[in-house]
Structure formats: structure tokens, C-alpha cells
Amino acid sequence: MDHILVKELKEARRSCGLSQAMLAARINVAPQVVKRLEVGIGSVTTLVAAKAALDFQLNGIGPGRTLGDQIRGRRLRKGLSLEALARRTKLSRATIASLEQGNGSVRSLLRLLSVIAPNARRRAKERAFWGAGDKLDRDSRFTPPDFMEHIYAAFGEIDLDPCAHLLSPVIARRHIILSEGGDGLVDDWSGRLAFMNPPFSALLIWLKRAFAQWQAGHVETVVCLVPVRSDSAWFHETLSPVADIYLLQGRVRFLDSEGKGQPTPFSLMLLTLGASTEQRMRFASLVPGFWMTRAPDMAGPSMTT
């Protein structure tokens, strides 16, 4: 079925630099499943998993915690009963009810959306352009060596850079590099200390991965250099109670692919999981800023520091 959402799902995958096989690995399905999904064939549960892996959000349906909630809310706002919508879509009442529960087929979902939400589109990601001519390369920015020296001095040697790049100056025992077939969103993390300066266009996905790998005990400490973005419910409800956050004063001059420095057009923070008091104090003595206060009874999993 030639539907705009199918085309935009494929574009979202490509914009993340992922092959069909890579996306399949992220959502734990066979590559053929992703291939079929991109022509409108498959299950809604697989579509939802792919959307989450690609940070693919929809506009034009309405509020709701899940896609099923959004569909049901849209139907009710339009004043349609299941029977009335079944007549308009030529889908069965049971099929529509299944879609509202987050089940069913992608083909049925697309037919339903064409009737109740014909203007549904992929929500544009928040853009943080660094300058003229950089729109297609906004994630190719690397932490400068002078800033990394403060990271090494405060937290110690880095065991893992899970979202590494061939041009990145980060020194680590292990680098996971997408262009070489690695994928930090799929491959297990390991070691005492992981440092990541993730693609800012997929920030929430990488923070969730870092939290999951730390919570599972695969790494003892995670240090993340990221923009100050705290708008998601997950950040407030899950991450912030266990993370230590250092708000940086001033702007970091990241390096581009030619080695030229350019400050960020937005504020940054250092977000850590499992860092010791001594490590945090050392960092504060080296880099201007301040650690935000965290309630002492909200400590994360027991980690050796």
C-alpha cells in the first residue's frame, strides 16, 4: 500500500544511517520483516517497535500514550462508533477494536488512518543546526581533545565509546562504530566506564540505551555529554531520579569533520550514571558549572566505584 507513513518510515531509517538488517537487529526480527514493513505489510506491534527504535513520532492523530490510544481518541473525537467507522473503512468492527488495542496489521492501520487521520505525518525532529550548510551533517560533531582530557582526569580511562566515529578523538579501549558494522544500540556494552557523545538527533534513544546497559550491570559508570533537554516523561520519571547532572557553564567547541571548532547553539550537560562523589568533585574542579541536587534516597543500582 503506497502510504505516506510507509515512505516516511523508510526515510527515518535511512536518515539514521541504518540498513534494513541493522534496524531488524535493533527490534529483534528478521531483515525480511523490516523489508515487508517498508511496503506496508506486517504487524502493528512490529511497526510500533520500529517507530521506537527510530524515534519516529506521528503528528495529525491526537494525544495518547500509545498508538492504539491515539486511534481510539481520534475516533471518539470524530463522534464515530465502531460500527460507523467499520462502514467507512470497510474494516470489521473486530479489526478496528484490535487496532485500538495496539494489535492488527499495518495494512488495516493504514486504511483506518486514511479515513480518520488523512493528514497524519511523521513529526519533524527538533533541529539544532550548527551553522549554514550543516543541516545534512548535524550529528558529525566530535568532543574536542581538551574537553576529553577533563573527562579522563575526573573519571579515569574510558573502556567503551558505544557511539564512536572514525574521526572522533575519544580515546577508549573499545569503540563501537556504525560504519564498521557495529551498533551501540544493539551490541552489548562492557567495562568499568563508558563515555558517549551521542547523535543529538536521536538523543532519547541513546539515553534509554545507556540507562538499560547500566541498570543491567554491563557497565559500572556511564558519562554522557548531551544537550540540556528534559521534556520527555521518561527523563523525569525514570532517568533523573538515578542520574547525576552537571550543567556546563559556557559552550563546548565541538570539532567538525575537518577539525574546525564550533560552539554549540544550545546548552550542554554532563549526565552520569554510577559516578562516585570523588569523580564528580574532580570534574567540578576542572570544568565550570554545577551539579544539580539529587535526593539521597533515590540512588541507583549498587555499583562499585
N, C-alpha and C positions, 0 to 999 in steps of 0.2 A: 504494500500500500504506500503510495507516494504521499507522505505527510511531512509537513514542515518539521515536526518534532523528531522524526527519524533522521532527516538530514542534519538537524542541529546536534543530535546525539553523536553522529559520526564526526561532525566538526569539533565538538567538545573533546572527543578522544584525540583527534589529530592535534588540536591546539595544546594538549598536554604532552605531546611527543610520544604517544603510546601506540603501539601496534595492536591489532585485534588480539594477538596472543598475550600481550602484556596485560591488557585490560582483563582478559579471561583469567589470567593468573591472579589478579587482584581480587576478583569476585569468586574465585574458586569454581570456574566452569570450564568446559572445553572451548577452544577457539572457535569451533563451528557454531557454538551457541551465540557468541558475540556477532559473528558474521550474519546469522539469521536475524538477530535482534536489529541490526542496522538496515534491514529491509522490511522491518515491521512484523517479524514472526518471532514468537516466543512468549514467555510468561511475564506477567506484570511484576512478579517478585524478582525476576532477573533484571527487568528494567529498573526497578527501584534500587537494586544493588549497584547497577552500573551508574545510575544517577548519583548515588552517594560517593562512589569511587572517583567520579569526575567532578564532584561539586556542581552538578547540573541542577539548577533550580528553575522552576516554572513560574511565569507570570501569566495572568489572564484567567486563572481559575478561581482563586479566592483563598482565604485563610484556612488553615487546617494543619494539624500536627503531622498527618500522613497524607499521601496522595489520595487514599480512599476517603479520608475525612474531607479533603478539598472537593472531591467529586460529589459527595453526598451534600455538603454545604451548598455547592453550586446548584444542584438540583432543587433543593428546598428554597433557595432564594429566588429561583425562577418559578416557584409555585407548581412544580411538576410532581405528580405521583409516580411511583414506579411503573404503573400501568400506562400512564400518559407518555412517559419517556420511552417505554418499550415500543409504543406505536410509532413514535417519531424516529427512532433509531433503527427499528426493525431488529432489535435485540430482544431476547426474552427477559422477563422480569427477574428470573433467577440469575441470568448473566449480569444484569445491572447490579443486583444485590451483591453478587460476588465481587464485582469491581469495587464497590463501596467498602468491601472488607479487605481490599488490597490484593485480591486474587484475580483470576481470569487471564485472558490472553491479551497480548499487545494489540492484535488486530481489532478485538472488540473495544479496547480502550480508545484507540484512535477513532473508531466510528462514533463512539459516545462523545468524545471531545469535539468532534467536528460539528456536533449538534448543540451541545450545551456550552462549549467554550471554544468557538471557532478562531478566536484571536490568541489562544494560548501560545506562548513563545518561551524560548529559553531566556531566563533573566540574565542580563548583562552582568559580568563580574565587576566588582569595584575596581576601578582603574587607578593606578598610581604610576603615571608616566614620569620618567626621569628627565625628559627633555625632548626637543624636536628631533624627529627621526628615530625615536627609540621605541615606538609603540609595539613593533613586532619582536622586540628583544628585551622586554622589560624585566624578564626573570634572569637574564645573564649579567648579574651583578655579584661581585665577589668580595668577601670580607678582606679588608686590607691587612697586610702583614703586621703593621704596627698595632692594630687593634688585637689581632690574634696573639701577639706577644703578651698582652694583658690577660688573655684567656689562659694561656699556658702557665703564666706566673701564678694566677689565682687558683686554678682548678687542677693543674697538672697536665701530664701528657694525654693527648687525645687518642683513644683506642679506635673510635669509629666516626667517620663522616658519612651518614646514611644518604645524603643527597649531594654527593660530590660532583665536581665538574673537572674536566681535564685541565682547564685554565685556572682553577681555584688554587690559591697559595696555602690553603689549610693543610697543616702537617698532621697526619694521623696514621696509625698503624694499618688501618683498613679503610678503603674508600669504596663505596657503592656508587657506581657511575652508570647512569641510564644509557648513555651512548655506547657503553661496552657490554650491554646486556643485563646489567644489574638493576634492581628496583628496590629502593629502600622502603617502599610501601608494601612490598611482598616478602623480600628477603628478611630473615631474622636478624635482629641486631645482637651485638655481643660486646663484652668488655666492661671495664670499670667506668669509662667516661665517653659519652657520645656528644658531639657538638654538631649543631645543624644551623645553617643559614638557608632555610628552605625557599623554594619558589614562592614569592609572595602572592601570586595569583591563585595558589592552592594552599594558602596558609592553614586553614582549619583542618584540612585533610591531614597535613603533616603533623600538626599539633596532636590530633587524635592518635596518630600512629606512634608518636613519641610517648604519649601517655600510656598507651596499651603495652608498648615494649618495656617501659619502665615498671609498670604495675605488674607485669608478668615476671619481672626479675631478670630479664635478659641483659639489662644494663643497670649499673648501680646509680649513675648520675647522668642526667641529660641537661645540656645547656643549649638554649635556643636564642638566637638573635633574630628578632621578629618585629614587625610594626606594632604599634600600640592599637590593637583592635580587640575590643572586648564586648562586641554587640551580640554574640551568639548566646543562646541559653546554655549550651554545653559548656562554654567557657566559664560562665558564672556558677553553674550547678555542679560541675564535675572537676574542671581543671583548677580554677582559682583557689578552692579550699586546700589543695595539696601542693600548689606551686609557690615558689618564691619569685617575686617580680621586682626587677630593678629598673626604674625609669631613668633612661640616659639623659644627661644634660647635653644640649647641642646636637649636632648631626654627624653621623659617620660618613666619611667619604669613601663610598664603595668604589671598586675598580670595575671598569667595563672590559670588554673582550680585547681591547687594545692596551690595557694597563693604565688608562687615564682615570683619574679620580673625579667623583661627582657626588655631592652630598644628597642624601635622601630628601624628598619634598614632604616628608612626614616624620613624626616622632617614632623612636625605636625603644624597645625594652629588651632586657635580658631576662628570659624566663627559665628558671631552673627547677628540676625535679631531683630530689635526693641530695642536694648540695649541703655540705656541712656549714656550721656557723663560721668556722675559720676560713673556709673558702669564700664565703660571701663577704666577710670582713676584708680579706685581702683584695677582692675585686673592687670594693668600695674605696679602698685606699689608693687604687690605681686609676680609676675612671670616674669622672664627675657624675653625680646622680644620687639616687637614694633608693633603698629597699622599702617596698611597701610593707606595712604591718600585716602579719597573718596571725590569726588566733592560735595559741599554742596547743589547743586540744584538737586541731584539725591536721595533725601530722599525717603523712602518707605512710605507705608500707615501710616496714622496718628494713633499713638499708645500712650496710657497712660503709662508714665514711672515714 
